[in-house]
Amino acid sequence: MAVQQNPLHVVVVGAGLGGLAAAIATRQAGHNVTICEQAPALGEVGAGIQIPPNSARILERFGILEEIKSLSVLPNAFIIRSYKGQELNRQPMLPYCENAYGAPYLHIHRADFHKVLVKCAESHGIKIVLNAHVNSVDFSAPSVTLATGETITCDLVIAADGLKSKCRELYLGHADPPHNTGDLAYRILVKASDMKKDPELAKLTEVPMINYWMGPGAHAVCYLLKGGELYNIVLICPDNLPEGVALQDADLQELRDIFATWDTRLQKLLELVQQTFKWKLQNSEEMDSWVHPEGRFVLLGDACHATLPYLAQGAAQAVEDGAVLGGLLGKVTAKDKDNLRPLLDSYERLRKARTTAVVKGSTALQNVFHMADGEAQQERDRVLLEDKPMEGFPNRWRDPVFQKFLFAYDGFKEAEREWDSVLRRQYE
Ligand SMILES: Cc1cc2nc3c(=O)[nH]c(=O)nc-3n(C[C@H](O)[C@H](O)[C@H](O)COP(=O)(O)OP(=O)(O)OC[C@H]3O[C@@H](n4cnc5c(N)ncnc54)[C@H](O)[C@@H]3O)c2cc1C
């Protein structure tokens, strides 16, 4: 951790994956950090999460990659199948990602990922205040006021309060509910020991893979978790949740009916499901800016660039935000507290174009994954089977240009470059 003689006091709103990453990067830069989290206890809902190399690289800088790796499964390859089960395309991942990008591709349970970040934050002396729902923000002071009435004054507010961000609405000055994408997700865990009773399903548990199935209006993503003991299944299909309902108990028969004509392996997997939920998938439209004009407030993570999960990059982008912001904040001290605007503008410039490309790239995959049977689908499958990866290749993880764009990004290096080329002369 850097030693700062004259540290800033930074308040981070939200202890999700993005808020924690921003807090750790800012603390490693030597500043004092308080996280305000509305929940009464720390934790993460949901099942598995994919950590791509662009995020793993940052976790290494936090000094937690080895621990994260020890709790993860490393997939050998990324396999895309048609909904009837035919393998259409394959991207090797192990040891490819480490060789090509110097960082691994990992599958981990969200709760484990979150726990390691919390432990890292606490070990660095970051103060995490629970039951701390931020109700209002004073953008000049700056300060946040909690539902309890307590006001916390600081030098900078980083708002990482997620998709339904209260801070975003306060900053915009009007209601700004998330946007419906037309899809919903079922997030499921089944025991690998149950799969092993069926020879066809047992094969899915033997060598860790990321398995995708693409079909009309829907797709499935499956991978192993927890040392291979659990199988994580995400099923995406058209949103039929009532208006205003974001989460609902799932009817298992309805779920099985949606996939009744799909690969028998998937149907057998769904027979093993005992209980799950339907989650409405929502995202953001690009904002004009993430930085308050007074230069003491900035947005981060899903609060400003929520995305469909189809590129498995939402949390990774939030972690990158944290690295860039922390990297830049490492260059300033409390003497600069009234002049943070240029630094925050740089953060926004570095991050907004990239995260918008990820949001748009994820939305575009909706069409690729969910094609109805017909000419366009046959052409997609022909190109995938021919396997001549070039720019625009439908397996986006095998498109050489897009893959590099996603995986090669180094948030800390970006911050260094920006400091040397733009910011140094404004602060020194
Ligand atoms: C089905 C699905 C699969 C996904 N898979 C992947 C994947 O494989 N890889 C990947 O990188 N991403 C994935 N994502 C995306 C990823 O989950 C999100 O992008 C990421 O969790 C966002 O983190 P965040 O910290 O910005 O927001 P959040 O995780 O939403 O955290 C916000 C935090 O702020 C707190 N909060 C909210 N309001 C307030 C308030 N007013 N005051 C105080 N605290 C507040 C909340 O309690 C919460 O703790 C997936 C998403 C979905 C839906």
The ligand as a MOL file (V3000), in Angstrom:
LIG
                    3D

  0  0  0     0  0            999 V3000
M  V30 BEGIN CTAB
M  V30 COUNTS 53 58 0 0 0
M  V30 BEGIN ATOM
M  V30 1 C -27.3470 -13.3340 -14.7320 0
M  V30 2 C -26.1230 -12.4790 -14.6040 0
M  V30 3 C -24.8660 -13.0320 -14.8560 0
M  V30 4 C -23.7170 -12.2220 -14.7830 0
M  V30 5 N -22.5180 -12.8000 -15.0410 0
M  V30 6 C -21.4000 -12.0260 -14.9940 0
M  V30 7 C -20.1280 -12.6080 -15.2520 0
M  V30 8 O -20.0120 -13.8140 -15.4950 0
M  V30 9 N -19.0310 -11.7960 -15.2050 0
M  V30 10 C -19.1200 -10.4520 -14.9180 0
M  V30 11 O -18.0770 -9.7580 -14.8970 0
M  V30 12 N -20.3190 -9.8780 -14.6600 0
M  V30 13 C -21.4560 -10.6250 -14.6870 0
M  V30 14 N -22.6660 -10.0710 -14.3960 0
M  V30 15 C -22.7340 -8.6200 -14.0790 0
M  V30 16 C -22.3440 -8.3300 -12.6500 0
M  V30 17 O -23.0680 -9.1280 -11.7570 0
M  V30 18 C -22.5820 -6.8500 -12.3260 0
M  V30 19 O -22.1160 -6.0500 -13.3840 0
M  V30 20 C -21.8250 -6.4620 -11.0500 0
M  V30 21 O -22.1840 -7.2890 -9.9880 0
M  V30 22 C -22.1100 -4.9850 -10.7160 0
M  V30 23 O -21.4170 -4.6330 -9.5480 0
M  V30 24 P -21.6540 -3.2250 -8.8410 0
M  V30 25 O -20.7890 -3.2430 -7.6470 0
M  V30 26 O -21.4940 -2.1210 -9.8320 0
M  V30 27 O -23.1890 -3.1980 -8.4330 0
M  V30 28 P -23.9760 -4.1380 -7.4000 0
M  V30 29 O -23.4110 -5.4930 -7.3730 0
M  V30 30 O -25.4190 -3.9800 -7.7120 0
M  V30 31 O -23.6710 -3.4860 -5.9810 0
M  V30 32 C -24.3050 -2.3150 -5.5320 0
M  V30 33 C -24.2250 -2.2740 -4.0190 0
M  V30 34 O -24.7080 -1.0130 -3.5660 0
M  V30 35 C -25.5990 -1.2080 -2.4870 0
M  V30 36 N -26.5270 -0.0720 -2.5050 0
M  V30 37 C -27.5060 0.1960 -3.4100 0
M  V30 38 N -28.1220 1.3460 -3.1150 0
M  V30 39 C -27.5080 1.8520 -2.0210 0
M  V30 40 C -27.6850 3.0430 -1.2570 0
M  V30 41 N -28.6050 3.9740 -1.6020 0
M  V30 42 N -26.8810 3.2450 -0.1830 0
M  V30 43 C -25.9270 2.3280 0.1700 0
M  V30 44 N -25.7260 1.1770 -0.5290 0
M  V30 45 C -26.4930 0.9550 -1.6220 0
M  V30 46 C -26.2590 -2.5460 -2.7740 0
M  V30 47 O -26.8140 -3.1310 -1.6110 0
M  V30 48 C -25.0810 -3.3330 -3.3480 0
M  V30 49 O -24.3310 -3.9540 -2.3340 0
M  V30 50 C -23.8310 -10.8410 -14.4490 0
M  V30 51 C -25.0850 -10.2930 -14.1770 0
M  V30 52 C -26.2150 -11.0910 -14.2480 0
M  V30 53 C -27.5540 -10.4690 -13.9620 0
M  V30 END ATOM
M  V30 BEGIN BOND
M  V30 1 1 1 2
M  V30 2 1 2 3
M  V30 3 2 2 52
M  V30 4 2 3 4
M  V30 5 1 4 5
M  V30 6 1 4 50
M  V30 7 2 5 6
M  V30 8 1 6 7
M  V30 9 1 6 13
M  V30 10 2 7 8
M  V30 11 1 7 9
M  V30 12 1 9 10
M  V30 13 2 10 11
M  V30 14 1 10 12
M  V30 15 2 12 13
M  V30 16 1 13 14
M  V30 17 1 14 15
M  V30 18 1 14 50
M  V30 19 1 15 16
M  V30 20 1 16 17
M  V30 21 1 16 18
M  V30 22 1 18 19
M  V30 23 1 18 20
M  V30 24 1 20 21
M  V30 25 1 20 22
M  V30 26 1 22 23
M  V30 27 1 23 24
M  V30 28 2 24 25
M  V30 29 1 24 26
M  V30 30 1 24 27
M  V30 31 1 27 28
M  V30 32 2 28 29
M  V30 33 1 28 30
M  V30 34 1 28 31
M  V30 35 1 31 32
M  V30 36 1 32 33
M  V30 37 1 33 34
M  V30 38 1 33 48
M  V30 39 1 34 35
M  V30 40 1 35 36
M  V30 41 1 35 46
M  V30 42 1 36 37
M  V30 43 1 36 45
M  V30 44 2 37 38
M  V30 45 1 38 39
M  V30 46 1 39 40
M  V30 47 2 39 45
M  V30 48 1 40 41
M  V30 49 2 40 42
M  V30 50 1 42 43
M  V30 51 2 43 44
M  V30 52 1 44 45
M  V30 53 1 46 47
M  V30 54 1 46 48
M  V30 55 1 48 49
M  V30 56 2 50 51
M  V30 57 1 51 52
M  V30 58 1 52 53
M  V30 END BOND
M  V30 END CTAB
M  END
